[in-house]
Every structure is written in structure tokens, then in C-alpha cells.
Amino acid sequence: MMRAARLLAALLPLAGLAGLWVHRDRHYRSGTEWEVPIMGYDPRDFLRGHYVEFSYDWPGLDLGVPGQGAQALCIEGSAPRIARVSLLKADAACAHRLIAHPGHVYGASALERGRLYVGQERAMALQQRLQQPDQRGIVTIRLREDGSFTPVSIRFRPLTQDEIAAREAQDEGAEDMRPPPPIMAE
């Protein structure tokens, strides 16, 4: 009898851990997958390692990111294609709601930046591909009913002619915004 009690005491924590793992895995795999365009992001910390960081380029939002800690977005479209995204007001109706949960690694900025965990070598290669001007990064996110989401994969495709024109217009606009060089007295 004492031996059975010891065996049960040893196996009970393992059963609990297995149950937690199954619950988290089921939560991770639930939801609808959406494809979100992304831009490269420079974390300025090369020691972080096993993930690639990026900025979401939400279709329909100015500059692609919500900015200033937007807490909720509404996706319009049919999964996996996003037609457009809009800022979501407090109690507005939305079929596909994205919410920046405070527990997320980026907290209030979770709708602006993302992180995909991969092997260290793959992270370096993906970061280099994100910096190529002729490529468009696409992250697949898994959106759950509670509004939480998780990046699950990344792929790349060549830019379309419209995207090339938009980038060139944005680059020209950025040049116009630069202050003139200072005049040097001789």
C-alpha cells in the first residue's frame, strides 16, 4: 500500500504537467489563420537569438501600424485574405477582432510588432530576407475567438507593381520631409 502511494505521489505531478501541456497545445492550435503583410524590424539587440522580429503592415491603416498603443483592430475579409483592417472602437461589432493583450510579449504594442520563434540560423536568414527591398514578408497568424493571436509561420513573395510604386512614393515623401542641410559659413 505504501509503495502504491509513493508511486502515485511521483506520477501525479507528471500527469498534471501533461494535462497543462495538452491544454496549451490545444489552445495554440485553435483559431482561424490569416495572412498579414509585414515589414522588417530592427531590434538593435543581436544577442536575443531564436526568433525574427517584424512590424505588421496592416492593410487599410495609415503607415500599416495602429500606433500609439491601439488596443483592438477589426479584420475585414475572408480567411486567410485580409481585405482591410480598421481601428476598433470600444463596443463596436466586429466578426474578427484582434486584441492587444497585456500579457503579450509586446504588451500594448502587440498589434504593431510581432515575433516568430524559429531556430537561430533560420532567424538570421529570415531577418536578411525581410531587409531585401524586392521581397514582401507574409506572416500567418492564428486568431482565436477571444481576440488573442499567435504568429505561426512566415513566407516571402516578390513585390507587386503596386507595392513597388507605393514604396517609391513613400521614399520620395520621406526625402521631402528631410530638413535641408545646414549652410556652412566659409
Steps between C-alpha positions, in 0.01 A plus 500: 500500500782740591674423175188582295461832685862595420455405137181706481674795667777481240265468201246764601725801416588342165131450420436864594779622271374282216148641548631858491700425186196351322286800603759756372556304179126486431473877566797572270353296214148646524386796291486631146814568298548838331787623281642837609756700299803601705804726486843445647569620851840570656503397866855638545589201717686227315531274805131412522531194279223265395233718341439755230333831584284700261245780476150424377399687184121489551311561173280809522681677785720803441865398523384141555514513881239613750739723691468644847409173666179411315330228702270342241469460123225358280593277206279513194527227239477127465774290661781481419483821290464834678312760296565779750546565870349784702542634852228355721302725732406376849171313445488489120388179329772307321507143372881469516635700795874527582584607853835610647509297821716646778663159558637493144877540461443849350207595725321808360718487184394143411298625201801688366785252540528124498745224572522154343710241682728299271848349512791743530635440147152531349436821697811661349400390148142626544620835636722540191206419270286759679761762413492422126318785324345278230336254742176513698484305825168336589438366851220256567332575832254276680211712634292352782143587598616702801697736269842366594731397217829323441740523203548144372699523175666736255543498125625740233385604155624756245347848521215583263523804271253687725714429807815617319326824401373553856849449645652742249235761581564450872877535449449822301272634773762420762762692301269803486464489881876518566628838616740676262869462579648778713671784318865519591667841524842519345 
